[in-house]
């Protein structure tokens, strides 16, 4: 059986070996990495047979109910990734005809990105399955516990955004 947070044991070893290091970040981010690894394992089973990666589905979900075409930079900010990563994701989605890109008449440097009908159908098929997995993963938590977790994660996100190039208005 794996420990819930293997980072605690690793942190303790570092504390013993190097008491001069500040390891508070390791305690928080070790847990986040563990959480992400557990989530990825669950999502691998969902995406295993699907024609989309988790990142690609994230982008399509963002675009699914957008009233207007979007630009890559805006999608990157909403997803919290670099422009280069977004460009890579959009290239893959465009090859599979899940999105379309067209020149932006207002800014020739940015393309307008739209979800194609095939992309919308795929999101409508896969996204409910993702939600079912996520809801199953949270099912052992009470509503109050989910609210506590959400609040703590929002607190961390705001703290990080204050120091991030994505920052913007974090107190909304």
N, C-alpha and C positions, 0 to 999 in steps of 0.2 A: 504494500500500500504506500502510495506517495504521500508525503506530508502536505497539508493544506497550503502552507507557504514555505517552500524550501528556502526561500530567501532569508528567513529568520535564522536558519542554521548557518548559512553562508555569511550573513551579517555578523553573527556571533564570532565566527572564525576570524573575520577581518578585524573585528573589535579587539580580539585577543592579540592578533599579530600586529596590528597598526592602530593603537589607541589614539593616534594623532589625527586620524581621518574622521571627517563628519559623515556619518552613514545614514542620516535621517532620510535622505532621498532614496537610498537603496531600499529602505523599509517600505516606502510608498510605491515606488516604481517597480520593485520586485513583485509586489502583489499585482500591479497592473499587468506586468508581463505574464504572470501566471494566469490571470484572468483571460487575457487575450489568447494564450495558448489553449486553454480549455474551450473558449468560444470557437477558435479556429478548428479544433477537432470536431466540434458539433457541426459547424458550417461545412466542413469538408464532406460530410455525409450528405448534406443537402445539395452542395454544388458538384459533388462527384460525377453525377450523370448529366448535370446541366451544362449548357453551352456558355456559361458565364462564371467569371470569378466573383468573389465577394465584392471586390472593389468595383468591378464593372456593374454589378447589380446596384451598388450604392449610387452610382452616377445615374443609372436609368431611373431609379426610384426618385431621386431629386428632380429629374426632368419630367416625370410622369404627369404631374398635374400643373406644370408651369404654364402660366397664361401666355407667355411670350417666349420666343427663342432665347437661348442663353448663350453666354460667351464662356470660353474655357476658363478664363481667369475667375469669373464668378463661380463656376462649378468647383474650381480648385479651392476657393475660400470656403464654400459651403461644406465640402468634403473634408477640408483640413489637410490638403496635400499640396505638393509643389506644382507649379505650372508644367514642368517637364513630365511629372507622373501623370497629370491630367491629359496632357497631349498624347502620351502613350496609350492611355485607356481609351481616349476618343478615337485614336487611329484604329485600334482593334475593333471597337464597336462599329465604326464606319465600314470597315472591311466586311463585316458580317451584316451590313445593311440594317443595323438596329438604330442608327442615328443618321442624320444628314447634316452636312455643313455647307453653308453658302456665304458668300461675301457679305460683309456688313457695310451697307452704304454709308453709315455714319462714321465708321472707323475701318479703314482698309487693312489695318493690322490685325483685326479680330474677326473671326468667322462667327456667324450665327449658327448655333447648334440646336437641332430639333430632334425629338424622338420620332422615329418612323412608326408607321402602323405595326410593323413586325416587332419593333422594340416595345411598344405599348402592350401588345399581346403577351410577350414574354414576361414582362414585369407583372402583369395581371395573373399570370400562371405561377411564377416562382415566389413573388413577394409574400403572398399569404402563407406559403410553406415556411418561409423564414420566420414570419411572425409566430407561427405555431411552435417552432423550435424554441424561439426566444421565450415565449410564454411558458412553455414546459420547463425551461431552465430556471425561471423565476417562481415557479408554482409553489415551492416550499417556503417562500418568504411571504409574510403578511403584507397587507397594504401599507401599514405603518413602516415596516422594514424596507419595502421598495421605495417609499418616500424618503426615508433616511439615506439610503444608498444614492438615490438620485440627487438629493441635496448636497451630499458630500462630494459627489463627482462634479456637480455644477460649481461648487466652491473651488475645486482643483482646476477645472477648466478655466474659470475666470482668472485665477492666480497665474496660470500659465499664459493665457492670452495677453495679460498685461505686459508680458516680456517677449511676446511673439510678434513677428512681422505681420501675422494675420490679425493681430490685436483689434484694431477698430474700437468700436464702442462696446466694451465688455460689461458695462453695468446696466444694459437694457434688460 
